[in-house]
């Protein structure tokens, strides 16, 4: 992001990020090998390079310790700014500052650095994935290609222009657990996809499915060009650990033809499929509401959890 300023990030943030480039991280971050099982829009699917039966990869990770530290530093600053700017909050976790204030601008520059780190992190992981595929498939397939469909950030603030009550306004749109779903024709959408709308990636759990959609004009008027980023949890991580055994889950997934490697059985239990909403129903709501248009569906074959 062009607003990034390394001087706005603390030495601690840089130190935490220095050794983590090219790593996945914990939580719900993952690398998944999947198969395209359904195509809902043939034209859009071909434009995105998604063919029925093709293998695909999902890489979900972010800015690692650097981004976490940027947030920690900013929250500390914002908690002081709340009193300074006489802001009444319903919850102290919503600490904030006016966007044009020194505190907010410094955070925006640091957050932009974290976004750039996240993109670089995924690029390095993609490089390692390509090398792994080359080693595994060499001599087995005459024609193979691994290309990026789209790389998009989430949990980020962006300065964008939107129409509000018929007036074009420049807004700071913060998407938490959400992603852009810009419609056709927007200049922010890459030229190759501009007539389709921006690709919208909605991953499900490691035992269900994931979806590729494209943004719509309706999203621009109804949700500031936004859609959900995933299915969303129905069970906290603590509750999942109490109710689900990781080793048993791994065996259950293996019987369904899904191979899983996880850093620990605890992580596996936290990310169990039944800890999440039904992604099929979630995507149905997004599609039916007109916030994004379904293009293709994938199912997992192999998953690596951080």
Secondary structure, 3 states (H helix, E strand, C coil): CCCCCHHHCCHHHHHHHHCCCCCCCCCCCEEEEEEEEEECCHHHHHHHCCCCCCEEEEEECCCHHHHHHHHHHHHHHHHHHHHHCCCCCCCHHHCCCCCCCHHHHHHHHHHHHHHHHHHHHHHHHHHHHHHHHHHHHCCCCCCCCCCCCCCCCCCEEEEEEEEECCEEEEEEEEECCEEECCCCCCCCCCHHHCCCCCEEEEECCCCCCEEEEEECHHHHHHCCCEEECECCECCCHHHHHHHCCHHHHHHHHHHCCCEEEECCHHHHHHCCHHHECCHHHHHHHHHHCCCEEEEEEEEEEEEEEC
